[in-house]
Amino acid sequence: MLLNERTPVDQFDVTGPFDFSRQIPPLDEVRQQALDARPDLRAAMQSVDKAKTDHHLAVANGSTDPTLSAWYSYNPSFNNPFAHQTLGASISIPLRIFDRNQGEKLRTQLDIDRNAKLADATRAQVFSDVDSAYATVTSTVTLLQPYKDRYLQQASRVRDTIEFSYEHGAASLLDFLNAQADTGACKSTT
């Protein structure tokens, strides 16, 4: 659902072993995998990085730079008619009486805080999803344990007995098929 996958359940392909396993990875490991893999959390973290970059840009746009200039002239000046070649330099440093970029700096700082809170909320949602799924898997494994340990063996023994009886004419085909189906149901449950 989070990956926007629209494939129907009956068309999923399973790769690897598809068998009951009692071992469940530790909750911290599952949480870390979810933090690494969730695209919504990755997008939230990228929004925080973008907001920080925008803030650095606003600070840079609010600063002033000194202006350096130099000139050379071959014409005589009116102050000194005998000076045909003149060389000059100047430096101009603007005085910051009013910073017109203060609002943008504050807006970008608020945007950083807002995106950080959204990222924290997304991280909390990831933990909530993982915790609820982990609790579901743990309870399902606990419920399936008796089927794997006891009921599957009992169903296999009953099936073997009914199969032996059917082969020797003491049971009907319907009894044999029911025992086969019960064994299959226990296997598919686990």
SEMIKE-397531 format. One line per field, with one value per atom (N, C-alpha, C): atom name; x, y, z; residue number from 1. Coordinates in Angstrom, 1 decimal. Layout:
atom: [CA/...]
u: [X/...]
v: [Y/...]
w: [Z/...]
nr: [NUM/...]
//
This chain:
atom: [N/CA/C/N/CA/C/N/CA/C/N/CA/C/N/CA/C/N/CA/C/N/CA/C/N/CA/C/N/CA/C/N/CA/C/N/CA/C/N/CA/C/N/CA/C/N/CA/C/N/CA/C/N/CA/C/N/CA/C/N/CA/C/N/CA/C/N/CA/C/N/CA/C/N/CA/C/N/CA/C/N/CA/C/N/CA/C/N/CA/C/N/CA/C/N/CA/C/N/CA/C/N/CA/C/N/CA/C/N/CA/C/N/CA/C/N/CA/C/N/CA/C/N/CA/C/N/CA/C/N/CA/C/N/CA/C/N/CA/C/N/CA/C/N/CA/C/N/CA/C/N/CA/C/N/CA/C/N/CA/C/N/CA/C/N/CA/C/N/CA/C/N/CA/C/N/CA/C/N/CA/C/N/CA/C/N/CA/C/N/CA/C/N/CA/C/N/CA/C/N/CA/C/N/CA/C/N/CA/C/N/CA/C/N/CA/C/N/CA/C/N/CA/C/N/CA/C/N/CA/C/N/CA/C/N/CA/C/N/CA/C/N/CA/C/N/CA/C/N/CA/C/N/CA/C/N/CA/C/N/CA/C/N/CA/C/N/CA/C/N/CA/C/N/CA/C/N/CA/C/N/CA/C/N/CA/C/N/CA/C/N/CA/C/N/CA/C/N/CA/C/N/CA/C/N/CA/C/N/CA/C/N/CA/C/N/CA/C/N/CA/C/N/CA/C/N/CA/C/N/CA/C/N/CA/C/N/CA/C/N/CA/C/N/CA/C/N/CA/C/N/CA/C/N/CA/C/N/CA/C/N/CA/C/N/CA/C/N/CA/C/N/CA/C/N/CA/C/N/CA/C/N/CA/C/N/CA/C/N/CA/C/N/CA/C/N/CA/C/N/CA/C/N/CA/C/N/CA/C/N/CA/C/N/CA/C/N/CA/C/N/CA/C/N/CA/C/N/CA/C/N/CA/C/N/CA/C/N/CA/C/N/CA/C/N/CA/C/N/CA/C/N/CA/C/N/CA/C/N/CA/C/N/CA/C/N/CA/C/N/CA/C/N/CA/C/N/CA/C/N/CA/C/N/CA/C/N/CA/C/N/CA/C/N/CA/C/N/CA/C/N/CA/C/N/CA/C/N/CA/C/N/CA/C/N/CA/C/N/CA/C/N/CA/C/N/CA/C/N/CA/C/N/CA/C/N/CA/C/N/CA/C/N/CA/C/N/CA/C/N/CA/C/N/CA/C/N/CA/C/N/CA/C/N/CA/C/N/CA/C/N/CA/C/N/CA/C/N/CA/C/N/CA/C/N/CA/C/N/CA/C/N/CA/C/N/CA/C/N/CA/C/N/CA/C/N/CA/C/N/CA/C/N/CA/C/N/CA/C/N/CA/C/N/CA/C/N/CA/C/N/CA/C/N/CA/C/N/CA/C/N/CA/C/N/CA/C/N/CA/C/N/CA/C/N/CA/C/N/CA/C/N/CA/C]
u: [0.8/0.0/0.9/1.9/2.8/3.6/3.9/4.6/3.7/2.4/1.4/1.4/1.5/1.6/0.1/-0.3/-1.7/-1.8/-0.8/-0.9/-1.9/-2.9/-3.8/-3.0/-3.6/-2.9/-2.7/-3.7/-3.5/-2.5/-1.9/-0.9/0.5/0.7/2.0/2.8/4.1/5.0/5.9/6.0/6.8/8.2/9.3/10.6/11.2/12.0/12.7/11.8/12.3/11.5/10.2/9.1/7.8/7.4/8.0/7.8/7.6/7.0/6.8/8.2/8.4/9.6/9.3/9.8/9.6/10.4/11.5/12.4/11.9/11.7/11.3/12.5/12.9/14.1/13.7/14.7/14.5/13.8/13.0/12.2/13.1/14.3/15.2/15.7/15.9/16.4/15.3/14.1/12.9/12.7/12.8/12.6/13.6/14.9/16.0/15.8/15.3/15.0/13.9/12.9/11.8/12.2/13.1/13.6/14.4/15.2/16.0/15.2/14.0/13.3/12.1/11.6/10.3/10.5/9.9/10.0/9.4/8.4/7.8/8.7/9.4/10.4/11.6/12.0/13.1/12.7/11.5/11.0/10.9/10.5/10.5/11.9/12.9/14.2/14.8/14.4/14.9/14.2/13.0/12.4/13.1/13.6/14.3/15.6/16.3/17.6/17.3/16.2/15.9/15.6/14.9/14.6/15.9/16.8/18.1/18.9/18.9/19.6/18.9/17.6/16.9/17.3/17.4/17.8/19.2/20.1/21.5/21.5/20.6/20.5/20.0/19.0/18.4/19.4/20.2/21.3/22.3/22.7/23.7/23.1/21.8/21.3/21.1/21.1/21.0/22.3/23.4/24.7/25.1/25.9/26.4/27.9/28.3/29.7/30.3/31.6/32.2/32.5/32.5/32.7/34.1/34.9/36.2/36.2/36.9/37.0/38.3/38.7/40.0/39.9/40.7/40.6/41.9/42.0/43.2/42.7/43.3/42.9/44.1/44.0/45.1/44.8/43.6/43.2/43.7/44.1/44.5/43.2/43.4/42.3/42.3/41.2/41.1/41.8/42.0/42.8/44.3/44.8/46.2/46.3/46.4/46.5/47.7/48.7/50.0/50.0/49.0/48.9/48.0/48.7/48.0/47.6/48.3/48.0/47.7/46.4/46.0/45.6/45.8/45.5/44.7/43.6/42.8/42.2/41.9/41.2/40.2/39.2/38.2/37.7/37.2/36.5/35.2/34.1/32.8/32.2/31.9/31.4/30.0/28.9/27.6/27.3/26.6/26.2/24.8/24.7/23.4/22.6/21.8/20.9/19.6/19.1/17.9/18.1/18.0/18.1/16.8/16.6/15.3/15.1/16.1/15.9/15.6/15.3/15.1/13.8/12.8/11.6/11.8/12.6/12.9/13.8/14.7/15.5/14.6/13.7/12.8/11.8/11.3/10.4/11.1/12.3/13.1/13.4/13.7/13.9/12.7/11.5/10.2/10.0/10.4/10.2/11.0/12.2/13.1/12.4/11.9/11.3/10.0/9.2/8.0/8.4/9.3/9.7/10.3/11.0/11.6/10.5/9.5/8.4/7.6/7.4/6.8/7.6/8.9/9.8/9.7/9.6/9.4/8.1/7.0/5.7/5.8/6.5/6.6/7.4/8.4/9.2/8.4/7.5/6.6/5.6/5.1/4.2/4.9/6.1/6.9/7.0/7.4/7.5/6.1/5.1/3.7/3.4/3.6/3.3/4.2/5.5/6.3/5.9/5.6/5.2/3.9/2.9/1.6/1.8/2.6/2.9/3.7/4.6/5.4/4.6/3.7/2.8/1.9/1.4/0.5/1.3/2.5/3.3/3.6/4.0/4.3/3.1/1.9/0.7/0.4/0.6/0.2/1.2/2.4/3.4/3.0/2.6/2.2/1.0/0.0/-1.2/-0.9/0.1/0.4/1.3/1.9/2.8/2.2/1.0/0.3/0.0/-0.3/-0.6/0.7/1.8/3.0/3.5/3.4/3.9/3.0/1.7/0.8/-0.2/-0.9/-2.1/-1.6/-0.5/0.0/0.4/1.0/1.4/0.2/-0.8/-2.1/-2.8/-2.9/-3.6/-2.8/-1.5/-0.7/-1.0/-1.0/-1.3/-2.7/-3.7/-5.1/-5.1/-4.5/-4.4/-3.8/-2.7/-2.0/-2.9/-3.6/-4.5/-5.6/-6.2/-7.4/-6.9/-5.7/-5.1/-4.9/-4.4/-4.2/-5.5/-6.5/-7.8/-8.4/-8.3/-8.8/-8.2/-6.9/-6.2/-6.6/-7.0/-7.5/-9.0/-9.7/-11.1/-12.0/-11.4/-12.1/-12.6/-12.2/-12.7/-13.1/-14.0/-14.5/-13.6/-13.8/-13.0/-13.2/-14.4/-14.8/-14.0/-13.9/-13.1/-11.7/-11.1/-9.7/-9.5/-10.4/-10.2/-10.4/-11.3/-11.5/-10.2/-9.6/-8.4/-7.2/-7.2/-6.2/-6.4/-7.6/-7.9/-7.6/-7.9/-7.5/-6.0/-5.3/-3.8/-3.3/-3.9/-3.5/-3.8/-5.0/-5.4/-4.4/-4.0/-3.0/-1.7/-1.3/0.0/-0.1/-1.2/-1.4/-1.5/-2.0/-2.2/-0.8/0.1/1.4/2.3]
v: [-1.2/0.0/1.3/1.3/2.5/2.7/1.6/1.7/1.9/2.1/2.3/1.1/-0.1/-1.3/-1.8/-1.9/-2.2/-3.7/-4.5/-5.9/-6.7/-7.4/-8.2/-9.3/-9.6/-10.6/-11.9/-12.4/-13.7/-13.7/-12.5/-12.5/-12.3/-12.3/-12.1/-13.3/-13.1/-14.2/-14.3/-15.5/-15.6/-16.3/-15.6/-16.2/-16.6/-17.6/-18.1/-19.1/-19.6/-20.6/-20.0/-20.8/-20.4/-21.5/-21.4/-22.4/-21.7/-22.3/-21.8/-21.7/-20.5/-20.3/-19.7/-20.3/-19.8/-18.6/-18.4/-17.4/-16.0/-15.1/-13.7/-12.8/-12.0/-11.1/-10.2/-9.7/-8.8/-7.5/-6.9/-5.7/-4.6/-4.4/-3.3/-3.5/-4.7/-4.9/-4.7/-5.1/-4.8/-3.3/-2.6/-1.1/-0.5/-0.9/-0.3/-0.6/-1.8/-2.1/-1.2/-0.9/-0.1/1.4/1.8/3.2/3.4/2.3/2.4/2.3/1.6/1.3/2.2/2.9/3.6/4.9/4.9/6.1/7.4/7.3/8.5/9.1/8.3/8.8/9.4/8.8/9.3/10.7/10.8/12.1/13.2/12.8/13.8/14.3/13.4/13.8/14.7/14.4/15.3/16.7/16.7/18.0/18.8/18.2/18.8/19.4/18.6/19.0/20.2/20.2/21.3/22.5/22.4/23.6/24.2/23.3/23.8/24.6/24.0/24.7/26.0/26.1/27.3/28.4/27.9/28.9/29.4/28.5/29.0/30.0/29.7/30.7/32.0/32.0/33.3/34.0/33.3/34.0/34.6/33.8/34.3/35.5/35.5/36.6/37.9/37.7/38.8/39.5/38.9/39.5/40.5/41.5/42.4/42.2/42.5/42.3/43.7/43.9/45.1/45.1/46.3/46.5/47.1/46.5/47.0/47.5/48.6/49.1/49.7/49.7/50.3/50.9/52.0/52.6/53.1/53.3/53.9/54.9/56.1/57.1/57.7/58.0/58.6/60.1/60.5/61.9/62.8/64.0/64.9/65.2/65.4/65.8/67.3/67.8/69.2/69.8/68.9/69.3/69.5/68.6/68.6/68.5/69.5/69.4/68.8/68.6/67.9/66.4/65.9/64.5/63.8/63.3/62.6/61.2/60.6/59.2/59.2/58.7/58.6/57.1/56.7/55.4/55.6/54.9/55.0/53.7/53.7/52.5/53.0/52.2/52.5/51.2/51.3/50.2/50.8/50.1/50.6/49.5/49.8/48.9/49.4/48.7/49.2/49.0/50.0/49.9/49.3/48.3/47.6/48.3/49.2/49.8/49.0/48.5/47.7/46.5/45.3/44.0/43.6/43.8/43.5/42.0/41.2/39.7/39.0/39.8/39.2/38.3/38.7/37.9/36.6/36.6/35.3/34.4/34.9/34.1/33.5/34.2/33.7/32.6/32.9/32.0/30.6/30.7/29.4/28.7/29.4/28.8/28.1/28.7/28.1/26.9/27.0/25.8/24.7/24.9/23.8/23.2/23.9/23.4/22.6/23.1/22.4/21.1/21.1/19.8/18.8/19.3/18.4/17.7/18.5/17.9/16.9/17.2/16.3/15.0/15.1/14.0/13.1/13.8/13.0/12.3/13.0/12.3/11.1/11.3/10.1/9.0/9.3/8.3/7.6/8.3/7.7/6.8/7.2/6.4/5.1/5.2/4.0/3.0/3.6/2.7/2.1/2.9/2.4/1.2/1.4/0.4/-0.9/-0.7/-1.9/-2.6/-1.8/-2.4/-3.2/-2.6/-3.4/-4.6/-4.5/-5.7/-6.7/-6.3/-7.2/-7.9/-7.2/-7.9/-8.9/-8.5/-9.4/-10.7/-10.5/-11.7/-12.6/-11.9/-12.7/-13.5/-12.9/-13.6/-14.7/-14.4/-15.5/-16.7/-16.4/-17.5/-18.3/-17.6/-18.3/-19.1/-18.6/-19.4/-20.6/-20.4/-21.5/-22.6/-22.3/-23.3/-24.6/-24.7/-26.0/-26.7/-26.0/-26.7/-27.3/-26.7/-27.2/-28.4/-28.2/-29.2/-30.4/-30.2/-31.3/-31.7/-30.7/-31.0/-31.6/-31.1/-31.6/-33.0/-33.4/-34.8/-35.7/-35.2/-36.0/-36.2/-35.1/-35.2/-36.1/-36.1/-37.0/-38.5/-38.7/-40.1/-40.6/-39.7/-40.0/-40.3/-39.4/-39.6/-41.0/-41.3/-42.5/-43.7/-43.6/-44.7/-44.9/-43.7/-43.8/-44.3/-43.9/-44.4/-45.9/-46.4/-47.8/-48.5/-48.0/-48.6/-48.5/-47.5/-47.3/-48.4/-48.5/-49.5/-50.9/-51.2/-52.5/-52.7/-51.7/-51.8/-51.5/-51.0/-50.7/-49.3/-48.4/-47.0/-46.6/-45.6/-45.1/-44.1/-43.8/-42.8/-41.4/-41.2/-39.9/-39.7/-40.7/-40.6/-40.3/-41.0/-40.8/-39.4/-38.8/-37.5/-36.4/-36.7/-35.8/-35.8/-36.9/-37.0/-36.2/-36.4/-35.8/-34.2/-33.8/-32.3/-31.8/-32.5/-32.0/-31.9/-32.8/-32.7/-31.5/-31.3/-30.2/-28.9/-28.8/-27.6/-27.3/-28.4/-28.1/-27.6/-28.2/-27.7/-26.3/-25.9/-24.6/-23.6/-24.0/-23.1/-22.7/-23.7/-23.5/-22.9]
w: [0.0/0.0/0.0/0.8/0.9/-0.4/-1.1/-2.3/-3.5/-3.3/-4.3/-5.3/-4.8/-5.6/-5.8/-7.1/-7.4/-7.9/-7.7/-8.2/-7.3/-7.9/-7.0/-6.3/-5.1/-4.2/-4.9/-5.7/-6.4/-7.5/-7.9/-8.9/-8.3/-7.0/-6.4/-6.6/-6.9/-7.0/-5.8/-5.2/-4.0/-4.5/-4.1/-4.4/-3.1/-3.1/-1.9/-1.2/-0.1/0.7/1.2/1.0/1.5/2.5/3.7/4.8/6.1/7.0/8.3/9.0/9.7/10.4/11.8/12.8/14.1/14.5/13.7/14.1/13.5/14.3/14.0/14.3/13.3/13.6/14.8/15.5/16.6/16.1/17.0/16.7/16.2/16.9/16.5/15.0/14.6/13.3/12.3/12.6/11.7/11.6/12.7/12.7/11.8/11.9/11.1/9.7/9.3/7.9/7.4/8.2/7.8/7.7/8.6/8.4/7.2/6.8/5.6/4.3/4.4/3.1/2.9/3.9/3.7/2.8/1.7/0.8/1.4/2.2/2.8/3.8/4.5/5.5/4.7/3.7/2.9/2.3/1.8/1.3/2.4/3.6/4.7/5.0/5.0/5.3/4.2/3.0/1.9/2.0/2.5/2.7/3.8/4.8/5.9/5.3/4.5/3.9/2.9/2.2/1.3/2.1/3.2/4.0/4.6/5.0/5.5/4.4/3.2/2.0/1.7/1.8/1.5/2.6/3.8/4.9/4.7/4.3/4.0/2.8/1.8/0.7/1.2/2.0/2.5/3.3/4.1/4.9/3.9/2.9/1.9/1.1/0.8/0.1/1.0/2.3/3.2/3.5/3.1/3.4/2.3/2.6/1.6/1.4/0.2/-0.2/-0.5/-0.2/-0.6/-2.1/-2.6/-4.1/-4.3/-5.0/-5.4/-6.8/-7.0/-8.4/-8.6/-9.9/-10.2/-11.6/-11.9/-13.2/-13.7/-14.9/-15.5/-16.6/-16.6/-17.6/-18.2/-19.5/-20.2/-20.4/-20.2/-20.3/-19.2/-19.4/-18.3/-17.5/-16.2/-15.4/-15.2/-14.8/-14.7/-13.4/-12.5/-11.3/-11.6/-12.4/-12.7/-14.2/-15.0/-16.5/-17.0/-16.2/-16.7/-16.5/-15.8/-15.5/-16.6/-17.6/-18.7/-18.3/-17.5/-17.1/-15.6/-15.4/-14.0/-13.7/-12.4/-12.0/-10.7/-10.5/-9.3/-8.8/-7.6/-7.0/-5.9/-5.7/-4.6/-4.1/-2.9/-2.2/-1.6/-1.8/-1.3/-0.4/0.9/1.8/2.2/1.8/2.1/3.6/4.2/5.6/5.7/6.5/6.7/7.8/7.4/8.3/8.5/7.5/7.5/6.6/7.2/6.5/5.9/4.6/4.0/3.8/4.2/4.0/5.3/6.4/7.7/7.7/6.9/6.8/6.2/5.1/4.4/5.3/6.1/7.0/8.0/8.6/9.6/9.0/7.8/7.1/6.9/6.4/6.1/7.4/8.5/9.8/10.3/10.1/10.5/9.6/8.3/7.4/7.8/8.3/8.8/10.0/11.0/12.1/11.7/10.8/10.4/9.7/8.8/8.1/9.1/10.1/11.1/11.9/12.2/13.0/12.1/10.8/9.9/9.7/9.7/9.6/10.9/12.0/13.3/13.3/12.8/12.7/11.8/10.7/9.7/10.4/11.1/11.8/12.8/13.5/14.5/13.8/12.7/11.9/11.4/11.0/10.6/11.8/13.0/14.2/14.6/14.4/14.7/13.8/12.5/11.5/11.8/12.1/12.3/13.6/14.7/15.9/15.8/15.1/14.9/14.1/13.0/12.1/12.9/13.7/14.5/15.5/16.2/17.1/16.4/15.2/14.5/14.1/13.6/13.2/14.4/15.5/16.8/17.3/17.3/17.7/16.7/15.4/14.4/14.6/14.8/15.0/16.3/17.3/18.5/18.3/17.5/17.2/16.3/15.4/14.5/15.1/16.2/16.8/17.1/17.7/17.9/16.6/15.6/14.3/13.8/13.9/13.3/14.2/15.5/16.5/16.6/16.7/17.1/16.0/15.5/14.7/13.3/12.8/11.5/11.6/12.7/12.9/13.0/13.8/14.0/12.7/11.9/10.6/9.7/9.7/8.8/9.3/10.6/11.0/10.6/10.8/10.4/8.9/8.1/6.7/6.3/6.9/6.6/7.0/8.1/8.6/7.6/7.2/6.2/4.9/4.5/3.2/3.3/4.4/4.5/4.5/5.2/5.2/3.8/3.1/1.7/0.8/0.9/0.0/0.3/1.5/1.9/1.9/1.4/1.3/2.5/3.6/4.8/4.9/4.0/4.0/2.6/2.6/1.3/0.7/-0.6/-1.3/-0.7/-0.3/0.3/1.7/2.5/3.7/3.4/2.4/2.1/1.6/0.7/0.2/1.3/2.3/3.4/4.3/4.5/5.3/4.6/3.3/2.5/2.5/2.4/2.5/3.9/5.0/6.3/6.5/6.0/6.1/5.3/4.1/3.3/4.0/4.7/5.4/6.5/7.2/8.3/7.7/6.6/6.0/5.5/4.9/4.4/5.5/6.7/7.8/8.4/8.4/8.9/7.8]
nr: [1/1/1/2/2/2/3/3/3/4/4/4/5/5/5/6/6/6/7/7/7/8/8/8/9/9/9/10/10/10/11/11/11/12/12/12/13/13/13/14/14/14/15/15/15/16/16/16/17/17/17/18/18/18/19/19/19/20/20/20/21/21/21/22/22/22/23/23/23/24/24/24/25/25/25/26/26/26/27/27/27/28/28/28/29/29/29/30/30/30/31/31/31/32/32/32/33/33/33/34/34/34/35/35/35/36/36/36/37/37/37/38/38/38/39/39/39/40/40/40/41/41/41/42/42/42/43/43/43/44/44/44/45/45/45/46/46/46/47/47/47/48/48/48/49/49/49/50/50/50/51/51/51/52/52/52/53/53/53/54/54/54/55/55/55/56/56/56/57/57/57/58/58/58/59/59/59/60/60/60/61/61/61/62/62/62/63/63/63/64/64/64/65/65/65/66/66/66/67/67/67/68/68/68/69/69/69/70/70/70/71/71/71/72/72/72/73/73/73/74/74/74/75/75/75/76/76/76/77/77/77/78/78/78/79/79/79/80/80/80/81/81/81/82/82/82/83/83/83/84/84/84/85/85/85/86/86/86/87/87/87/88/88/88/89/89/89/90/90/90/91/91/91/92/92/92/93/93/93/94/94/94/95/95/95/96/96/96/97/97/97/98/98/98/99/99/99/100/100/100/101/101/101/102/102/102/103/103/103/104/104/104/105/105/105/106/106/106/107/107/107/108/108/108/109/109/109/110/110/110/111/111/111/112/112/112/113/113/113/114/114/114/115/115/115/116/116/116/117/117/117/118/118/118/119/119/119/120/120/120/121/121/121/122/122/122/123/123/123/124/124/124/125/125/125/126/126/126/127/127/127/128/128/128/129/129/129/130/130/130/131/131/131/132/132/132/133/133/133/134/134/134/135/135/135/136/136/136/137/137/137/138/138/138/139/139/139/140/140/140/141/141/141/142/142/142/143/143/143/144/144/144/145/145/145/146/146/146/147/147/147/148/148/148/149/149/149/150/150/150/151/151/151/152/152/152/153/153/153/154/154/154/155/155/155/156/156/156/157/157/157/158/158/158/159/159/159/160/160/160/161/161/161/162/162/162/163/163/163/164/164/164/165/165/165/166/166/166/167/167/167/168/168/168/169/169/169/170/170/170/171/171/171/172/172/172/173/173/173/174/174/174/175/175/175/176/176/176/177/177/177/178/178/178/179/179/179/180/180/180/181/181/181/182/182/182/183/183/183/184/184/184/185/185/185/186/186/186/187/187/187/188/188/188/189/189/189/190/190/190]
//
